Amino acid sequence: MSKIKYLGLLSLLGMIALPITDVQAAQYHEPISVDEMVNDSFEGLDETDLVLEMPEGGFLYGEAIEYSTDDPNTVIANYNSETDPNSVTVAEAKSILKEDAAIKEHEVEVYGATPPTADRLRQLPYGSRYVSTIFTGNGWRFADVQWKAGPNSGGEYLRWSSLVDGGRVGSYGEAYATYTGSLQGTAINVNSWVWNTEYGQGQIYYTFNPISGTQYVVENID
């Protein structure tokens, strides 16, 4: 499977996203409507497709396997949106995200102020996708889970998108270095996507001073 490490897209709002060149990884643009935001989150999926709300609040389409980084043979959890009785349709997930956006517009969470624990990692099998919960707050905000491509994916690359505002993706070491003041990782321009690999390590999304409603999408696709 041939994948290119970085491919930019034109902004969905018709503007070319500018590259991130300083410590502020987020990019400003006029806020979009909540309806547009949730539609972008699930672009390409049908309203009747099943997605599973994950413990941290994001939505999984397909499968994910969480395991211990100390022992890759120790599986912590298996997730599958097709078989889990708690799965909901994309239409229902959009309603949940809208409610979440309304709440977070007025409340700033401390969640995600530091990089996630280094001892847990999720594999994303080929064909699967994860849509994150909404980011808020000041300073650097980090996803609370690491991702890597599952086995039989044809490579280590995952495709990352940053919605509403820009962000970065990097290894645990790069995320932690950024947290301590040394900017590292691959920039993701707003409403664009990049292919990224950390060559066997987990991959983490992070963003600076995110506009309310900022999300990331990670996919294991061609």
SULHUBEL-V925409 format. One record per residue. RES is the residue in one small letter. OMEGA is omega in degrees with one decimal (none if undefined). Layout:
res=RES omega=OMEGA
res=RES omega=OMEGA
This chain:
res=m omega=-177.8
res=s omega=179.1
res=k omega=179.5
res=i omega=-173.4
res=k omega=-178.9
res=y omega=173.5
res=l omega=178.5
res=g omega=174.4
res=l omega=172.2
res=l omega=178.3
res=s omega=178.3
res=l omega=178.7
res=l omega=175.9
res=g omega=178.8
res=m omega=177.0
res=i omega=-178.8
res=a omega=-179.5
res=l omega=179.7
res=p omega=177.4
res=i omega=-172.7
res=t omega=179.8
res=d omega=-174.9
res=v omega=179.0
res=q omega=-174.0
res=a omega=179.7
res=a omega=178.5
res=q omega=-178.1
res=y omega=164.5
res=h omega=-178.2
res=e omega=-179.9
res=p omega=178.2
res=i omega=-179.8
res=s omega=179.1
res=v omega=179.1
res=d omega=179.2
res=e omega=-179.2
res=m omega=-176.6
res=v omega=176.1
res=n omega=177.5
res=d omega=-177.6
res=s omega=-175.1
res=f omega=-179.4
res=e omega=178.6
res=g omega=177.6
res=l omega=176.2
res=d omega=-180.0
res=e omega=-177.9
res=t omega=176.8
res=d omega=-178.6
res=l omega=174.9
res=v omega=-176.4
res=l omega=175.6
res=e omega=-175.2
res=m omega=-176.6
res=p omega=-178.5
res=e omega=174.1
res=g omega=177.1
res=g omega=-178.1
res=f omega=180.0
res=l omega=170.5
res=y omega=-177.4
res=g omega=-174.4
res=e omega=171.1
res=a omega=179.0
res=i omega=179.7
res=e omega=-179.0
res=y omega=-179.9
res=s omega=177.7
res=t omega=177.2
res=d omega=179.7
res=d omega=-177.6
res=p omega=178.2
res=n omega=179.6
res=t omega=179.8
res=v omega=179.5
res=i omega=-178.5
res=a omega=171.6
res=n omega=179.3
res=y omega=179.3
res=n omega=-176.0
res=s omega=-179.5
res=e omega=-173.6
res=t omega=-176.8
res=d omega=-179.1
res=p omega=179.5
res=n omega=179.6
res=s omega=178.3
res=v omega=176.8
res=t omega=175.8
res=v omega=178.9
res=a omega=178.2
res=e omega=178.7
res=a omega=177.7
res=k omega=178.2
res=s omega=178.7
res=i omega=179.4
res=l omega=178.2
res=k omega=177.9
res=e omega=179.2
res=d omega=180.0
res=a omega=-180.0
res=a omega=179.3
res=i omega=-174.4
res=k omega=175.3
res=e omega=-176.0
res=h omega=-178.8
res=e omega=177.2
res=v omega=-178.4
res=e omega=174.9
res=v omega=178.8
res=y omega=174.1
res=g omega=-177.9
res=a omega=177.8
res=t omega=177.4
res=p omega=-178.2
res=p omega=175.3
res=t omega=-175.8
res=a omega=-172.1
res=d omega=178.1
res=r omega=-177.2
res=l omega=177.7
res=r omega=170.8
res=q omega=177.9
res=l omega=-179.4
res=p omega=179.8
res=y omega=178.5
res=g omega=-176.9
res=s omega=-177.4
res=r omega=175.7
res=y omega=176.3
res=v omega=-172.9
res=s omega=168.2
res=t omega=-175.7
res=i omega=179.4
res=f omega=172.6
res=t omega=172.9
res=g omega=-179.9
res=n omega=-178.5
res=g omega=179.4
res=w omega=176.3
res=r omega=-173.0
res=f omega=168.9
res=a omega=-177.2
res=d omega=178.4
res=v omega=173.6
res=q omega=179.6
res=w omega=168.0
res=k omega=179.6
res=a omega=177.8
res=g omega=178.0
res=p omega=179.6
res=n omega=178.2
res=s omega=-178.8
res=g omega=179.9
res=g omega=-175.9
res=e omega=-174.2
res=y omega=168.6
res=l omega=177.7
res=r omega=-176.5
res=w omega=173.9
res=s omega=175.3
res=s omega=-174.2
res=l omega=178.1
res=v omega=177.7
res=d omega=-179.2
res=g omega=179.0
res=g omega=178.3
res=r omega=173.3
res=v omega=179.6
res=g omega=176.2
res=s omega=176.2
res=y omega=179.4
res=g omega=179.4
res=e omega=177.8
res=a omega=-179.1
res=y omega=177.7
res=a omega=176.9
res=t omega=178.7
res=y omega=-177.7
res=t omega=171.0
res=g omega=179.2
res=s omega=-174.1
res=l omega=179.4
res=q omega=179.8
res=g omega=-178.5
res=t omega=-179.5
res=a omega=173.2
res=i omega=178.3
res=n omega=-176.6
res=v omega=179.2
res=n omega=175.2
res=s omega=178.8
res=w omega=176.2
res=v omega=166.4
res=w omega=-179.9
res=n omega=172.2
res=t omega=172.5
res=e omega=172.1
res=y omega=176.2
res=g omega=177.1
res=q omega=175.0
res=g omega=178.8
res=q omega=-175.5
res=i omega=174.8
res=y omega=173.8
res=y omega=-175.2
res=t omega=-175.2
res=f omega=-179.5
res=n omega=-172.3
res=p omega=169.3
res=i omega=-179.9
res=s omega=-176.6
res=g omega=178.8
res=t omega=177.8
res=q omega=167.9
res=y omega=174.6
res=v omega=176.2
res=v omega=-174.6
res=e omega=171.6
res=n omega=-176.1
res=i omega=174.1
res=d omega=none
